[in-house]
Amino acid sequence: MKYFRWTASLALLATLAWLTIEMPRESSVQAQSGSRYSQQGSSSQSRGRTSPRGRTTRGTVASYESKLWDWLHRVEYHNWAPGPGQSTDVYPGQSPHGAYLKTYLNRTAAGNASTLPHGSIIVKENFGPDGKTLMAVTVMYRAKDYNPAANDWYWVKYTADGNVAMTPPEKGNMPISGKFASCIECHSSAEGNDFSFIND
């Protein structure tokens, strides 16, 4: 049993190390203008193939956002720690997030919630007014040297089925990912200039 736990722990650490290494490299290219979708059109308008989870990909190469979504589910983020002072129950939210929310922190973020060092990942499930219908999933990932002006945070908003959410057509039909201006603007008001509200 101890061997199994040790092996499982090593596998999780290897996966986290992969994400920490890969994220800045891919996102620095894709998220400069949002993501690969912003350069090639929205996922709903592209001629890519549909993955088993319903997301559209270009040719045979999935976007970084698709890889991140799949990784979050592989490591079962639902088993991560809740935000500071929160339980695993939903709590009231506000715009631009859902009427009700659940927040999950990876080990790096949960163990250092006051400073949220590089490698911290915060996942927020956004629910509708009934507190049960999942409307969106928003993710913050802090990657070293990704965007120092915004404390190195990478943002992405997914629809409930794992597609990258898009702004309305009147706002350009742009993917909500990467160095997204609205996320940066809102989070810049967080205490301590850390662009995160979970430790305020």
C-alpha positions as CSV (number, residue, x, y, z in Angstrom):
1,M,0.0,0.0,0.0
2,K,2.9,2.4,0.9
3,Y,4.5,1.6,-2.5
4,F,1.2,2.5,-4.3
5,R,0.9,5.8,-2.5
6,W,4.5,6.6,-3.2
7,T,4.2,5.8,-6.9
8,A,0.9,7.8,-7.2
9,S,2.6,10.8,-5.5
10,L,5.6,10.6,-7.9
11,A,3.2,10.5,-10.9
12,L,1.3,13.5,-9.6
13,L,4.6,15.4,-9.0
14,A,5.8,14.5,-12.5
15,T,2.5,15.8,-14.0
16,L,2.7,19.0,-12.0
17,A,6.3,19.5,-13.1
18,W,5.3,19.0,-16.7
19,L,2.6,21.7,-16.4
20,T,5.0,24.1,-14.7
21,I,7.6,23.6,-17.4
22,E,5.3,23.6,-20.4
23,M,2.9,26.3,-19.5
24,P,5.2,29.4,-19.8
25,R,6.6,28.1,-23.1
26,E,3.3,27.5,-24.8
27,S,1.3,30.3,-23.3
28,S,3.9,32.9,-24.1
29,V,3.4,32.2,-27.7
30,Q,-0.4,31.5,-27.8
31,A,-1.6,34.0,-25.2
32,Q,0.1,37.1,-26.5
33,S,-3.2,37.8,-28.3
34,G,-5.4,35.5,-26.3
35,S,-4.8,32.0,-27.7
36,R,-4.3,30.2,-31.0
37,Y,-8.1,30.6,-31.5
38,S,-7.7,34.4,-31.7
39,Q,-5.3,34.0,-34.6
40,Q,-7.4,31.5,-36.5
41,G,-11.0,32.4,-35.6
42,S,-13.3,31.1,-32.9
43,S,-13.7,27.4,-32.1
44,S,-17.3,27.6,-33.2
45,Q,-16.4,29.0,-36.6
46,S,-13.3,27.0,-37.3
47,R,-13.1,23.9,-39.5
48,G,-11.2,21.8,-37.0
49,R,-12.2,18.4,-35.7
50,T,-14.2,17.9,-32.6
51,S,-12.4,16.1,-29.7
52,P,-14.1,13.4,-27.6
53,R,-15.0,16.0,-25.0
54,G,-16.6,18.2,-27.7
55,R,-13.9,20.8,-28.1
56,T,-12.8,21.8,-31.5
57,T,-9.1,21.5,-32.3
58,R,-7.1,22.7,-35.3
59,G,-6.0,19.7,-37.4
60,T,-4.5,17.1,-35.1
61,V,-2.9,19.6,-32.7
62,A,-5.0,20.5,-29.6
63,S,-4.7,24.1,-28.3
64,Y,-2.9,24.7,-25.0
65,E,-6.3,25.5,-23.4
66,S,-7.6,22.0,-24.4
67,K,-4.5,20.3,-23.0
68,L,-4.9,22.3,-19.7
69,W,-8.6,21.3,-19.5
70,D,-7.8,17.7,-20.0
71,W,-4.9,17.8,-17.5
72,L,-7.2,19.4,-14.8
73,H,-9.6,16.5,-15.2
74,R,-6.9,13.9,-15.3
75,V,-5.5,15.1,-12.0
76,E,-9.0,15.4,-10.6
77,Y,-9.0,19.0,-9.5
78,H,-12.2,18.3,-7.6
79,N,-10.1,16.7,-5.0
80,W,-7.9,19.8,-4.4
81,A,-8.3,22.0,-1.4
82,P,-11.0,24.6,-1.2
83,G,-10.1,28.3,-1.0
84,P,-9.0,29.8,2.4
85,G,-12.0,29.9,4.8
86,Q,-14.2,28.0,2.3
87,S,-15.8,24.6,2.5
88,T,-16.4,22.3,-0.5
89,D,-20.0,23.6,-0.6
90,V,-21.0,26.3,-3.1
91,Y,-20.9,29.9,-1.9
92,P,-22.5,33.1,-3.3
93,G,-20.7,34.6,-6.2
94,Q,-21.0,37.8,-8.3
95,S,-20.4,39.0,-11.8
96,P,-18.5,38.2,-13.9
97,H,-18.5,34.8,-12.2
98,G,-21.6,32.7,-11.4
99,A,-24.4,33.3,-8.9
100,Y,-22.7,30.5,-6.9
101,L,-19.1,29.3,-6.9
102,K,-16.7,26.5,-5.7
103,T,-13.0,27.2,-5.6
104,Y,-10.2,24.6,-5.7
105,L,-6.5,25.2,-5.1
106,N,-3.6,23.0,-6.1
107,R,-1.1,22.0,-3.4
108,T,1.2,24.9,-4.2
109,A,-1.5,27.5,-3.9
110,A,-3.2,25.9,-0.8
111,G,0.1,25.5,1.0
112,N,1.1,29.2,0.4
113,A,-2.3,31.0,0.0
114,S,-0.9,34.3,1.4
115,T,1.8,34.5,-1.4
116,L,0.5,32.2,-4.1
117,P,4.0,31.4,-5.5
118,H,4.7,30.4,-9.1
119,G,3.0,27.1,-10.0
120,S,-0.2,28.1,-8.1
121,I,-3.4,27.0,-9.9
122,I,-6.8,28.3,-8.8
123,V,-9.9,26.7,-10.4
124,K,-13.3,28.3,-9.9
125,E,-16.5,26.5,-10.9
126,N,-19.2,29.1,-11.8
127,F,-22.8,27.9,-11.1
128,G,-26.2,29.3,-12.1
129,P,-28.9,30.7,-9.7
130,D,-29.9,27.1,-8.7
131,G,-26.4,26.5,-7.3
132,K,-26.2,23.2,-9.3
133,T,-26.0,24.1,-13.0
134,L,-22.4,24.5,-14.0
135,M,-22.1,27.5,-16.3
136,A,-18.4,28.0,-16.6
137,V,-15.0,27.0,-15.2
138,T,-12.4,29.8,-14.7
139,V,-8.7,29.0,-14.1
140,M,-5.8,31.1,-12.9
141,Y,-2.2,29.7,-13.3
142,R,0.8,31.6,-12.1
143,A,3.8,30.9,-14.4
144,K,7.2,32.5,-13.9
145,D,8.0,35.4,-16.2
146,Y,4.7,34.9,-18.1
147,N,3.3,38.4,-17.5
148,P,5.1,40.3,-14.7
149,A,2.8,43.3,-15.1
150,A,-0.1,41.1,-13.9
151,N,1.9,39.1,-11.4
152,D,2.6,36.4,-14.0
153,W,-1.1,35.1,-14.0
154,Y,-2.5,33.3,-17.0
155,W,-6.3,33.3,-17.1
156,V,-8.8,31.1,-19.0
157,K,-12.6,30.8,-18.9
158,Y,-14.1,27.5,-20.1
159,T,-17.8,26.8,-20.9
160,A,-19.2,23.9,-19.0
161,D,-18.3,21.5,-21.8
162,G,-14.7,22.5,-21.9
163,N,-14.6,25.0,-24.8
164,V,-12.8,28.2,-24.3
165,A,-15.5,30.9,-23.6
166,M,-15.7,33.7,-26.1
167,T,-16.6,37.4,-25.8
168,P,-19.9,38.4,-27.4
169,P,-19.7,39.3,-31.1
170,E,-20.1,43.0,-30.3
171,K,-16.9,42.7,-28.3
172,G,-14.9,40.9,-31.0
173,N,-15.8,37.2,-30.4
174,M,-12.4,36.8,-28.8
175,P,-11.3,33.8,-26.6
176,I,-11.2,34.6,-22.9
177,S,-7.7,33.3,-22.2
178,G,-4.1,34.3,-21.6
179,K,-3.4,38.0,-20.9
180,F,-7.1,38.8,-21.0
181,A,-7.6,42.5,-20.4
182,S,-10.9,42.3,-18.4
183,C,-9.4,39.7,-16.0
184,I,-6.3,41.8,-15.5
185,E,-8.3,45.0,-15.0
186,C,-10.6,43.4,-12.4
187,H,-8.0,41.5,-10.6
188,S,-5.7,44.5,-10.4
189,S,-7.9,45.8,-7.6
190,A,-7.0,42.8,-5.3
191,E,-5.3,43.7,-2.1
192,G,-1.5,43.3,-1.9
193,N,-1.1,43.8,-5.7
194,D,-1.1,40.0,-6.2
195,F,-4.0,39.9,-8.6
196,S,-5.9,37.4,-6.5
197,F,-8.9,37.8,-4.3
198,I,-8.8,34.5,-2.5
199,N,-6.4,35.8,0.2
200,D,-7.9,39.2,0.7
